[in-house]
């Protein structure tokens, strides 16, 4: 897996921006943070911030529908996302490890696969099916309302190119 400098810098910057406030806000309390263990479904924006250097793979913006099913008594979750724009969509199931960092807030890292609806057309996560790594944060900000944001990296996600795709997602969801 070869990351371009631009992809690596983008993913690093987003990760630092997302994780730093949560870690610093955790303080020096001696008690373990309360793990957010709720399931939710939500919607928001999605941006493909990279391109593979060929036609039909430019950076783009669209929307996302995301969901999380928390596995009871385990620090893992089953997640699903559909990231879309006006021309294409990618369905992205993942399995994640969830780490509590503050009251009702998790940082999560996961792996999965992106199934692109129309190969060769730009989606927010490349233009072909690919393995995916993700890093994100979620927090229940008020009873029943969850805010989420993540970065997804599609490995070799462009036709005719070894380039990886970076997609950024953010939104709000309803806990169930």
N, CA and C atoms as an extended XYZ file, in Angstrom:
528
Properties=species:S:1:pos:R:3:atomname:S:1:resname:S:1:resid:I:1 pbc="F F F"
N         0.855       -1.171        0.000 N   UNK     1
C         0.000        0.000        0.000 CA  UNK     1
C         0.892        1.222        0.000 C   UNK     1
N         0.753        2.035       -1.018 N   UNK     2
C         1.562        3.232       -1.134 CA  UNK     2
C         0.657        4.453       -1.021 C   UNK     2
N         0.812        5.231        0.019 N   UNK     3
C         0.038        6.448        0.202 CA  UNK     3
C         0.745        7.601       -0.484 C   UNK     3
N        -0.016        8.411       -1.188 N   UNK     4
C         0.594        9.612       -1.730 CA  UNK     4
C         0.802       10.589       -0.579 C   UNK     4
N         1.713       11.515       -0.746 N   UNK     5
C         1.999       12.500        0.287 CA  UNK     5
C         0.758       13.324        0.593 C   UNK     5
N        -0.001       13.692       -0.442 N   UNK     6
C        -1.215       14.476       -0.251 CA  UNK     6
C        -2.258       13.689        0.550 C   UNK     6
N        -2.461       12.417        0.215 N   UNK     7
C        -3.421       11.584        0.943 CA  UNK     7
C        -3.006       11.411        2.393 C   UNK     7
N        -1.730       11.140        2.612 N   UNK     8
C        -1.227       10.959        3.961 CA  UNK     8
C        -1.392       12.241        4.780 C   UNK     8
N        -1.066       13.388        4.195 N   UNK     9
C        -1.182       14.667        4.902 CA  UNK     9
C        -2.639       14.968        5.226 C   UNK     9
N        -3.531       14.716        4.282 N   UNK    10
C        -4.950       14.968        4.512 CA  UNK    10
C        -5.479       14.093        5.638 C   UNK    10
N        -5.195       12.802        5.581 N   UNK    11
C        -5.667       11.878        6.600 CA  UNK    11
C        -5.079       12.219        7.972 C   UNK    11
N        -3.805       12.571        8.020 N   UNK    12
C        -3.158       12.940        9.285 CA  UNK    12
C        -3.771       14.197        9.872 C   UNK    12
N        -4.005       15.203        9.039 N   UNK    13
C        -4.567       16.464        9.525 CA  UNK    13
C        -5.972       16.265       10.069 C   UNK    13
N        -6.794       15.523        9.344 N   UNK    14
C        -8.160       15.272        9.804 CA  UNK    14
C        -8.145       14.480       11.107 C   UNK    14
N        -7.301       13.481       11.188 N   UNK    15
C        -7.201       12.675       12.404 CA  UNK    15
C        -6.802       13.524       13.603 C   UNK    15
N        -5.815       14.375       13.417 N   UNK    16
C        -5.354       15.233       14.507 CA  UNK    16
C        -6.449       16.200       14.949 C   UNK    16
N        -7.164       16.781       13.994 N   UNK    17
C        -8.235       17.714       14.331 CA  UNK    17
C        -9.379       17.043       15.073 C   UNK    17
N        -9.668       15.805       14.701 N   UNK    18
C       -10.768       15.085       15.329 CA  UNK    18
C       -10.389       14.571       16.714 C   UNK    18
N        -9.217       14.000       16.843 N   UNK    19
C        -8.835       13.320       18.077 CA  UNK    19
C        -8.302       14.266       19.156 C   UNK    19
N        -7.557       15.286       18.795 N   UNK    20
C        -6.911       16.155       19.780 CA  UNK    20
C        -7.873       16.768       20.793 C   UNK    20
N        -8.990       17.385       20.371 N   UNK    21
C        -9.879       17.976       21.369 CA  UNK    21
C       -10.478       16.944       22.315 C   UNK    21
N       -10.710       15.742       21.817 N   UNK    22
C       -11.300       14.716       22.665 CA  UNK    22
C       -10.304       14.214       23.703 C   UNK    22
N        -9.086       13.993       23.290 N   UNK    23
C        -8.061       13.513       24.218 CA  UNK    23
C        -7.748       14.583       25.252 C   UNK    23
N        -7.633       15.819       24.828 N   UNK    24
C        -7.327       16.897       25.760 CA  UNK    24
C        -8.485       17.135       26.710 C   UNK    24
N        -9.718       16.905       26.234 N   UNK    25
C       -10.887       17.101       27.075 CA  UNK    25
C       -11.095       15.972       28.057 C   UNK    25
N       -10.373       14.867       27.874 N   UNK    26
C       -10.543       13.723       28.763 CA  UNK    26
C       -10.036       14.029       30.161 C   UNK    26
N        -9.138       14.994       30.283 N   UNK    27
C        -8.662       15.408       31.596 CA  UNK    27
C        -7.890       14.322       32.306 C   UNK    27
N        -7.740       14.488       33.585 N   UNK    28
C        -6.972       13.530       34.369 CA  UNK    28
C        -7.854       12.788       35.349 C   UNK    28
N        -9.127       12.622       35.020 N   UNK    29
C       -10.031       11.893       35.897 CA  UNK    29
C        -9.559       10.454       36.030 C   UNK    29
N        -9.701        9.920       37.231 N   UNK    30
C        -9.216        8.568       37.469 CA  UNK    30
C       -10.199        7.503       36.985 C   UNK    30
N       -11.456        7.860       36.802 N   UNK    31
C       -12.443        6.887       36.332 CA  UNK    31
C       -12.331        6.702       34.825 C   UNK    31
N       -12.677        5.505       34.371 N   UNK    32
C       -12.683        5.223       32.942 CA  UNK    32
C       -13.812        6.017       32.284 C   UNK    32
N       -13.609        6.504       31.068 N   UNK    33
C       -14.692        7.184       30.359 CA  UNK    33
C       -15.852        6.227       30.115 C   UNK    33
N       -17.061        6.788       30.066 N   UNK    34
C       -18.239        5.996       29.787 CA  UNK    34
C       -18.297        5.771       28.284 C   UNK    34
N       -18.296        4.521       27.893 N   UNK    35
C       -18.322        4.189       26.467 CA  UNK    35
C       -19.686        4.492       25.886 C   UNK    35
N       -19.692        5.159       24.741 N   UNK    36
C       -20.940        5.348       24.009 CA  UNK    36
C       -21.251        4.027       23.328 C   UNK    36
N       -22.312        3.384       23.745 N   UNK    37
C       -22.604        2.056       23.219 CA  UNK    37
C       -23.933        1.993       22.478 C   UNK    37
N       -24.418        3.131       22.042 N   UNK    38
C       -25.690        3.156       21.339 CA  UNK    38
C       -25.558        2.881       19.852 C   UNK    38
N       -26.651        2.434       19.272 N   UNK    39
C       -26.743        2.269       17.832 CA  UNK    39
C       -27.461        3.491       17.275 C   UNK    39
N       -27.157        3.851       16.027 N   UNK    40
C       -27.794        5.023       15.439 CA  UNK    40
C       -27.785        4.948       13.926 C   UNK    40
N       -28.591        5.795       13.320 N   UNK    41
C       -28.578        6.001       11.876 CA  UNK    41
C       -28.637        7.507       11.659 C   UNK    41
N       -27.865        7.985       10.674 N   UNK    42
C       -27.802        9.420       10.454 CA  UNK    42
C       -27.448        9.779        9.028 C   UNK    42
N       -27.399       11.069        8.771 N   UNK    43
C       -27.093       11.576        7.437 CA  UNK    43
C       -26.222       12.814        7.564 C   UNK    43
N       -25.511       13.120        6.479 N   UNK    44
C       -24.650       14.295        6.486 CA  UNK    44
C       -23.989       14.508        5.143 C   UNK    44
N       -22.828       15.139        5.178 N   UNK    45
C       -22.084       15.454        3.955 CA  UNK    45
C       -20.895       14.509        3.803 C   UNK    45
N       -20.505       14.312        2.549 N   UNK    46
C       -19.363       13.476        2.229 CA  UNK    46
C       -18.557       14.183        1.151 C   UNK    46
N       -17.250       14.197        1.313 N   UNK    47
C       -16.385       14.822        0.320 CA  UNK    47
C       -15.265       13.874       -0.066 C   UNK    47
N       -15.149       13.600       -1.348 N   UNK    48
C       -14.001       12.878       -1.880 CA  UNK    48
C       -12.915       13.913       -2.123 C   UNK    48
N       -11.811       13.845       -1.404 N   UNK    49
C       -10.805       14.919       -1.458 CA  UNK    49
C        -9.578       14.570       -2.291 C   UNK    49
N        -9.578       13.410       -2.939 N   UNK    50
C        -8.448       13.003       -3.774 CA  UNK    50
C        -8.950       12.656       -5.165 C   UNK    50
N        -8.002       12.471       -6.095 N   UNK    51
C        -8.364       11.941       -7.401 CA  UNK    51
C        -7.250       11.026       -7.876 C   UNK    51
N        -7.588       10.168       -8.829 N   UNK    52
C        -6.637        9.173       -9.311 CA  UNK    52
C        -5.798        9.626      -10.492 C   UNK    52
N        -5.987       10.866      -10.934 N   UNK    53
C        -5.174       11.387      -12.016 CA  UNK    53
C        -5.685       11.088      -13.406 C   UNK    53
N        -6.913       10.613      -13.540 N   UNK    54
C        -7.494       10.293      -14.844 CA  UNK    54
C        -8.904       10.861      -14.913 C   UNK    54
N        -9.541       10.742      -16.075 N   UNK    55
C       -10.934       11.179      -16.229 CA  UNK    55
C       -11.842       10.379      -15.309 C   UNK    55
N       -12.953       10.980      -14.912 N   UNK    56
C       -13.994       10.360      -14.087 CA  UNK    56
C       -13.523        9.949      -12.701 C   UNK    56
N       -12.556       10.655      -12.140 N   UNK    57
C       -12.153       10.341      -10.768 CA  UNK    57
C       -11.768       11.588       -9.979 C   UNK    57
N       -12.344       12.724      -10.322 N   UNK    58
C       -12.009       13.984       -9.657 CA  UNK    58
C       -12.580       14.041       -8.245 C   UNK    58
N       -11.959       14.879       -7.407 N   UNK    59
C       -12.487       15.152       -6.077 CA  UNK    59
C       -13.915       15.686       -6.232 C   UNK    59
N       -14.794       15.366       -5.270 N   UNK    60
C       -16.198       15.772       -5.374 CA  UNK    60
C       -16.855       15.831       -4.007 C   UNK    60
N       -18.041       16.384       -3.973 N   UNK    61
C       -18.790       16.499       -2.721 CA  UNK    61
C       -20.186       15.922       -2.918 C   UNK    61
N       -20.731       15.375       -1.854 N   UNK    62
C       -22.054       14.772       -1.917 CA  UNK    62
C       -22.609       14.583       -0.519 C   UNK    62
N       -23.284       13.486       -0.312 N   UNK    63
C       -23.902       13.204        0.974 CA  UNK    63
C       -23.538       11.826        1.475 C   UNK    63
N       -23.951       11.557        2.696 N   UNK    64
C       -23.718       10.240        3.288 CA  UNK    64
C       -24.900        9.863        4.171 C   UNK    64
N       -25.194        8.583        4.196 N   UNK    65
C       -26.120        7.993        5.160 CA  UNK    65
C       -25.288        6.947        5.877 C   UNK    65
N       -25.209        7.058        7.194 N   UNK    66
C       -24.366        6.145        7.970 CA  UNK    66
C       -25.140        5.571        9.142 C   UNK    66
N       -24.742        4.382        9.528 N   UNK    67
C       -25.355        3.743       10.677 CA  UNK    67
C       -24.332        2.944       11.470 C   UNK    67
N       -24.671        2.726       12.722 N   UNK    68
C       -23.808        1.945       13.620 CA  UNK    68
C       -24.689        1.012       14.425 C   UNK    68
N       -24.282       -0.250       14.478 N   UNK    69
C       -24.913       -1.208       15.376 CA  UNK    69
C       -23.860       -1.619       16.390 C   UNK    69
N       -24.068       -1.228       17.637 N   UNK    70
C       -23.127       -1.547       18.711 CA  UNK    70
C       -23.296       -3.009       19.122 C   UNK    70
N       -22.189       -3.709       19.230 N   UNK    71
C       -22.215       -5.084       19.705 CA  UNK    71
C       -22.213       -5.022       21.235 C   UNK    71
N       -23.276       -5.526       21.892 N   UNK    72
C       -23.375       -5.420       23.348 CA  UNK    72
C       -22.175       -6.051       24.058 C   UNK    72
N       -21.699       -5.402       25.087 N   UNK    73
C       -20.600       -5.820       25.962 CA  UNK    73
C       -19.280       -6.071       25.235 C   UNK    73
N       -19.118       -5.513       24.042 N   UNK    74
C       -17.860       -5.649       23.310 CA  UNK    74
C       -17.469       -4.281       22.746 C   UNK    74
N       -16.177       -4.010       22.636 N   UNK    75
C       -15.741       -2.699       22.126 CA  UNK    75
C       -15.701       -2.623       20.603 C   UNK    75
N       -16.595       -3.358       19.942 N   UNK    76
C       -16.635       -3.351       18.481 CA  UNK    76
C       -18.033       -2.962       18.008 C   UNK    76
N       -18.097       -2.493       16.778 N   UNK    77
C       -19.369       -2.130       16.159 CA  UNK    77
C       -19.384       -2.564       14.703 C   UNK    77
N       -20.566       -2.833       14.219 N   UNK    78
C       -20.784       -3.083       12.806 CA  UNK    78
C       -21.337       -1.779       12.240 C   UNK    78
N       -20.691       -1.275       11.205 N   UNK    79
C       -21.073        0.016       10.625 CA  UNK    79
C       -21.390       -0.146        9.153 C   UNK    79
N       -22.185        0.774        8.675 N   UNK    80
C       -22.489        0.813        7.255 CA  UNK    80
C       -22.645        2.248        6.820 C   UNK    80
N       -22.207        2.531        5.598 N   UNK    81
C       -22.338        3.880        5.061 CA  UNK    81
C       -22.631        3.795        3.567 C   UNK    81
N       -23.380        4.766        3.092 N   UNK    82
C       -23.555        4.986        1.667 CA  UNK    82
C       -23.115        6.419        1.422 C   UNK    82
N       -22.033        6.587        0.686 N   UNK    83
C       -21.545        7.913        0.317 CA  UNK    83
C       -21.889        8.119       -1.155 C   UNK    83
N       -22.466        9.269       -1.468 N   UNK    84
C       -22.972        9.468       -2.821 CA  UNK    84
C       -22.753       10.899       -3.297 C   UNK    84
N       -22.779       11.055       -4.617 N   UNK    85
C       -22.805       12.364       -5.249 CA  UNK    85
C       -23.857       12.287       -6.358 C   UNK    85
N       -23.894       13.254       -7.256 N   UNK    86
C       -24.900       13.255       -8.302 CA  UNK    86
C       -24.732       12.174       -9.341 C   UNK    86
N       -23.567       11.542       -9.410 N   UNK    87
C       -23.288       10.553      -10.453 CA  UNK    87
C       -23.119        9.127       -9.971 C   UNK    87
N       -22.742        8.942       -8.712 N   UNK    88
C       -22.370        7.608       -8.267 CA  UNK    88
C       -22.504        7.490       -6.757 C   UNK    88
N       -22.415        6.264       -6.271 N   UNK    89
C       -22.444        6.019       -4.833 CA  UNK    89
C       -21.538        4.847       -4.493 C   UNK    89
N       -21.153        4.790       -3.227 N   UNK    90
C       -20.351        3.683       -2.714 CA  UNK    90
C       -21.007        3.173       -1.436 C   UNK    90
N       -21.238        1.876       -1.365 N   UNK    91
C       -21.777        1.230       -0.167 CA  UNK    91
C       -20.585        0.664        0.590 C   UNK    91
N       -20.457        1.035        1.887 N   UNK    92
C       -19.235        0.723        2.635 CA  UNK    92
C       -19.570        0.064        3.984 C   UNK    92
N       -19.642       -1.254        4.044 N   UNK    93
C       -19.784       -1.925        5.337 CA  UNK    93
C       -18.410       -2.042        6.006 C   UNK    93
N       -18.366       -1.836        7.321 N   UNK    94
C       -17.105       -1.943        8.061 CA  UNK    94
C       -17.340       -2.560        9.438 C   UNK    94
N       -16.269       -3.021       10.020 N   UNK    95
C       -16.233       -3.476       11.404 CA  UNK    95
C       -15.226       -2.584       12.103 C   UNK    95
N       -15.595       -2.040       13.266 N   UNK    96
C       -14.691       -1.093       13.930 CA  UNK    96
C       -14.424       -1.483       15.375 C   UNK    96
N       -13.284       -0.999       15.862 N   UNK    97
C       -12.934       -1.075       17.281 CA  UNK    97
C       -13.201        0.305       17.849 C   UNK    97
N       -13.953        0.371       18.949 N   UNK    98
C       -14.383        1.637       19.541 CA  UNK    98
C       -13.664        1.881       20.860 C   UNK    98
N       -13.056        3.051       20.978 N   UNK    99
C       -12.302        3.411       22.170 CA  UNK    99
C       -12.947        4.620       22.839 C   UNK    99
N       -13.448        4.470       24.092 N   UNK   100
C       -14.047        5.627       24.764 CA  UNK   100
C       -12.963        6.637       25.144 C   UNK   100
N       -13.236        7.918       24.887 N   UNK   101
C       -12.270        8.966       25.222 CA  UNK   101
C       -12.857       10.029       26.140 C   UNK   101
N       -14.155       10.083       26.254 N   UNK   102
C       -14.825       11.058       27.081 CA  UNK   102
C       -16.244       10.555       27.301 C   UNK   102
N       -16.984       11.213       28.158 N   UNK   103
C       -18.354       10.759       28.420 CA  UNK   103
C       -19.154       10.744       27.118 C   UNK   103
N       -19.696        9.580       26.795 N   UNK   104
C       -20.523        9.375       25.611 CA  UNK   104
C       -19.833        9.711       24.291 C   UNK   104
N       -18.505        9.586       24.242 N   UNK   105
C       -17.741        9.866       23.030 CA  UNK   105
C       -16.760        8.737       22.771 C   UNK   105
N       -16.747        8.262       21.535 N   UNK   106
C       -15.816        7.223       21.106 CA  UNK   106
C       -14.977        7.717       19.947 C   UNK   106
N       -13.761        7.238       19.885 N   UNK   107
C       -12.951        7.286       18.678 CA  UNK   107
C       -12.977        5.858       18.147 C   UNK   107
N       -13.102        5.698       16.843 N   UNK   108
C       -13.158        4.354       16.297 CA  UNK   108
C       -12.239        4.211       15.093 C   UNK   108
N       -11.732        3.004       14.944 N   UNK   109
C       -10.908        2.652       13.785 CA  UNK   109
C       -11.471        1.347       13.241 C   UNK   109
N       -11.559        1.266       11.926 N   UNK   110
C       -12.166        0.078       11.361 CA  UNK   110
C       -11.649       -0.262        9.983 C   UNK   110
N       -12.133       -1.380        9.498 N   UNK   111
C       -11.783       -1.849        8.166 CA  UNK   111
C       -13.024       -2.449        7.524 C   UNK   111
N       -13.075       -2.340        6.195 N   UNK   112
C       -14.215       -2.872        5.469 CA  UNK   112
C       -13.945       -2.875        3.986 C   UNK   112
N       -15.008       -2.710        3.212 N   UNK   113
C       -14.884       -2.758        1.763 CA  UNK   113
C       -15.878       -1.784        1.148 C   UNK   113
N       -15.469       -1.130        0.080 N   UNK   114
C       -16.312       -0.179       -0.634 CA  UNK   114
C       -16.799       -0.820       -1.928 C   UNK   114
N       -18.106       -0.869       -2.101 N   UNK   115
C       -18.710       -1.383       -3.325 CA  UNK   115
C       -19.252       -0.190       -4.108 C   UNK   115
N       -18.562        0.179       -5.196 N   UNK   116
C       -18.952        1.331       -6.000 CA  UNK   116
C       -20.033        0.905       -6.984 C   UNK   116
N       -21.110        1.684       -7.041 N   UNK   117
C       -22.250        1.336       -7.889 CA  UNK   117
C       -21.881        1.310       -9.371 C   UNK   117
N       -21.202        2.343       -9.883 N   UNK   118
C       -20.840        2.420      -11.305 CA  UNK   118
C       -19.324        2.511      -11.424 C   UNK   118
N       -18.674        1.405      -11.718 N   UNK   119
C       -17.219        1.432      -11.897 CA  UNK   119
C       -16.845        2.444      -12.974 C   UNK   119
N       -15.791        3.206      -12.714 N   UNK   120
C       -15.302        4.188      -13.664 CA  UNK   120
C       -15.868        5.575      -13.475 C   UNK   120
N       -16.907        5.736      -12.652 N   UNK   121
C       -17.485        7.049      -12.355 CA  UNK   121
C       -17.091        7.453      -10.942 C   UNK   121
N       -16.741        8.732      -10.749 N   UNK   122
C       -16.281        9.219       -9.444 CA  UNK   122
C       -17.368        9.110       -8.384 C   UNK   122
N       -16.999        8.577       -7.234 N   UNK   123
C       -17.835        8.595       -6.032 CA  UNK   123
C       -17.012        9.312       -4.968 C   UNK   123
N       -17.566        9.585       -3.796 N   UNK   124
C       -16.758       10.194       -2.747 CA  UNK   124
C       -15.628        9.297       -2.224 C   UNK   124
N       -15.558        8.051       -2.698 N   UNK   125
C       -14.477        7.158       -2.272 CA  UNK   125
C       -13.931        6.364       -3.466 C   UNK   125
N       -13.482        7.076       -4.481 N   UNK   126
C       -12.863        6.440       -5.631 CA  UNK   126
C       -13.858        6.077       -6.716 C   UNK   126
N       -13.368        5.332       -7.731 N   UNK   127
C       -14.258        4.945       -8.828 CA  UNK   127
C       -14.251        3.442       -9.105 C   UNK   127
N       -13.784        2.644       -8.123 N   UNK   128
C       -13.889        1.190       -8.230 CA  UNK   128
C       -13.948        0.587       -6.831 C   UNK   128
N       -14.381       -0.665       -6.742 N   UNK   129
C       -14.452       -1.366       -5.461 CA  UNK   129
C       -13.062       -1.438       -4.833 C   UNK   129
N       -13.002       -1.319       -3.502 N   UNK   130
C       -11.697       -1.313       -2.830 CA  UNK   130
C       -11.839       -1.628       -1.348 C   UNK   130
N       -10.763       -2.154       -0.762 N   UNK   131
C       -10.677       -2.308        0.688 CA  UNK   131
C       -10.610       -0.913        1.306 C   UNK   131
N       -11.175       -0.767        2.507 N   UNK   132
C       -11.278        0.547        3.148 CA  UNK   132
C       -10.795        0.493        4.595 C   UNK   132
N       -10.042        1.512        4.992 N   UNK   133
C        -9.691        1.753        6.389 CA  UNK   133
C       -10.394        3.032        6.812 C   UNK   133
N       -10.822        3.103        8.069 N   UNK   134
C       -11.498        4.317        8.530 CA  UNK   134
C       -11.057        4.695        9.930 C   UNK   134
N       -11.142        5.992       10.207 N   UNK   135
C       -10.858        6.544       11.524 CA  UNK   135
C       -11.886        7.629       11.775 C   UNK   135
N       -12.551        7.580       12.926 N   UNK   136
C       -13.600        8.565       13.175 CA  UNK   136
C       -13.875        8.803       14.635 C   UNK   136
N       -14.843        9.666       14.858 N   UNK   137
C       -15.280       10.014       16.207 CA  UNK   137
C       -16.802       10.145       16.185 C   UNK   137
N       -17.426        9.772       17.310 N   UNK   138
C       -18.874        9.895       17.459 CA  UNK   138
C       -19.168       10.299       18.894 C   UNK   138
N       -20.224       11.087       19.063 N   UNK   139
C       -20.560       11.543       20.404 CA  UNK   139
C       -22.057       11.807       20.511 C   UNK   139
N       -22.650       11.304       21.569 N   UNK   140
C       -24.048       11.633       21.846 CA  UNK   140
C       -24.041       12.996       22.530 C   UNK   140
N       -24.499       14.029       21.823 N   UNK   141
C       -24.404       15.401       22.319 CA  UNK   141
C       -25.597       15.811       23.156 C   UNK   141
N       -26.700       15.177       22.956 N   UNK   142
C       -27.889       15.343       23.777 CA  UNK   142
C       -28.667       14.041       23.674 C   UNK   142
N       -29.602       13.818       24.554 N   UNK   143
C       -30.300       12.536       24.590 CA  UNK   143
C       -30.878       12.186       23.220 C   UNK   143
N       -30.365       11.098       22.642 N   UNK   144
C       -30.867       10.582       21.387 CA  UNK   144
C       -30.271       11.192       20.123 C   UNK   144
N       -29.386       12.206       20.258 N   UNK   145
C       -28.788       12.850       19.081 CA  UNK   145
C       -27.278       12.607       19.087 C   UNK   145
N       -26.776       12.039       17.979 N   UNK   146
C       -25.369       11.682       17.847 CA  UNK   146
C       -24.754       12.494       16.710 C   UNK   146
N       -23.568       13.056       16.958 N   UNK   147
C       -22.782       13.671       15.900 CA  UNK   147
C       -21.644       12.716       15.555 C   UNK   147
N       -21.332       12.593       14.264 N   UNK   148
C       -20.262       11.698       13.838 CA  UNK   148
C       -19.425       12.367       12.756 C   UNK   148
N       -18.191       11.917       12.655 N   UNK   149
C       -17.311       12.362       11.585 CA  UNK   149
C       -16.213       11.336       11.404 C   UNK   149
N       -15.849       11.071       10.157 N   UNK   150
C       -14.770       10.122        9.934 CA  UNK   150
C       -14.062       10.372        8.615 C   UNK   150
N       -12.915        9.748        8.506 N   UNK   151
C       -12.145        9.735        7.270 CA  UNK   151
C       -12.039        8.284        6.836 C   UNK   151
N       -12.288        8.047        5.565 N   UNK   152
C       -12.168        6.702        5.008 CA  UNK   152
C       -11.078        6.735        3.944 C   UNK   152
N       -10.259        5.695        3.927 N   UNK   153
C        -9.196        5.570        2.935 CA  UNK   153
C        -9.445        4.315        2.115 C   UNK   153
N        -9.738        4.491        0.836 N   UNK   154
C        -9.921        3.372       -0.080 CA  UNK   154
C        -8.580        3.001       -0.696 C   UNK   154
N        -8.157        1.775       -0.510 N   UNK   155
C        -6.856        1.305       -0.992 CA  UNK   155
C        -6.968        0.951       -2.480 C   UNK   155
N        -6.127        1.583       -3.320 N   UNK   156
C        -6.178        1.356       -4.777 CA  UNK   156
C        -7.606        1.502       -5.297 C   UNK   156
N        -8.225        2.627       -5.022 N   UNK   157
C        -9.645        2.833       -5.289 CA  UNK   157
C        -9.954        3.493       -6.628 C   UNK   157
N        -8.959        3.579       -7.519 N   UNK   158
C        -9.183        4.188       -8.827 CA  UNK   158
C        -8.796        3.231       -9.944 C   UNK   158
N        -9.626        3.150      -10.989 N   UNK   159
C        -9.308        2.324      -12.150 CA  UNK   159
C        -8.080        2.887      -12.859 C   UNK   159
N        -7.184        2.006      -13.273 N   UNK   160
C        -6.012        2.423      -14.025 CA  UNK   160
C        -4.992        3.196      -13.224 C   UNK   160
N        -5.086        3.129      -11.895 N   UNK   161
C        -4.173        3.877      -11.036 CA  UNK   161
C        -3.997        3.122       -9.726 C   UNK   161
N        -2.846        3.268       -9.128 N   UNK   162
C        -2.609        2.671       -7.802 CA  UNK   162
C        -2.956        3.655       -6.685 C   UNK   162
N        -3.537        4.806       -7.046 N   UNK   163
C        -3.846        5.848       -6.064 CA  UNK   163
C        -4.916        5.391       -5.091 C   UNK   163
N        -4.790        5.850       -3.867 N   UNK   164
C        -5.804        5.636       -2.856 CA  UNK   164
C        -6.768        6.804       -2.841 C   UNK   164
N        -7.964        6.581       -2.317 N   UNK   165
C        -8.988        7.627       -2.231 CA  UNK   165
C        -9.235        7.971       -0.769 C   UNK   165
N        -9.363        9.252       -0.471 N   UNK   166
C        -9.717        9.703        0.875 CA  UNK   166
C       -11.074       10.383        0.799 C   UNK   166
N       -11.997        9.929        1.639 N   UNK   167
C       -13.317       10.531        1.751 CA  UNK   167
C       -13.539       10.977        3.183 C   UNK   167
N       -14.091       12.170        3.339 N   UNK   168
C       -14.398       12.715        4.666 CA  UNK   168
C       -15.911       12.801        4.808 C   UNK   168
N       -16.434       12.348        5.938 N   UNK   169
C       -17.862       12.352        6.205 CA  UNK   169
C       -18.137       13.013        7.548 C   UNK   169
N       -19.259       13.723        7.651 N   UNK   170
C       -19.702       14.306        8.916 CA  UNK   170
C       -21.207       14.416        8.880 C   UNK   170
N       -21.841       14.225       10.036 N   UNK   171
C       -23.292       14.324       10.072 CA  UNK   171
C       -23.851       14.140       11.462 C   UNK   171
N       -25.158       14.004       11.495 N   UNK   172
C       -25.892       13.814       12.747 CA  UNK   172
C       -26.822       12.627       12.597 C   UNK   172
N       -27.054       11.952       13.716 N   UNK   173
C       -27.896       10.769       13.684 CA  UNK   173
C       -28.841       10.692       14.861 C   UNK   173
N       -29.772        9.765       14.762 N   UNK   174
C       -30.751        9.492       15.815 CA  UNK   174
C       -30.405        8.136       16.416 C   UNK   174
N       -30.256        8.138       17.729 N   UNK   175
C       -29.928        6.899       18.453 CA  UNK   175
C       -31.166        6.045       18.617 C   UNK   175
N       -30.977        4.724       18.518 N   UNK   176
C       -32.091        3.789       18.772 CA  UNK   176
C       -31.631        2.647       19.629 C   UNK   176
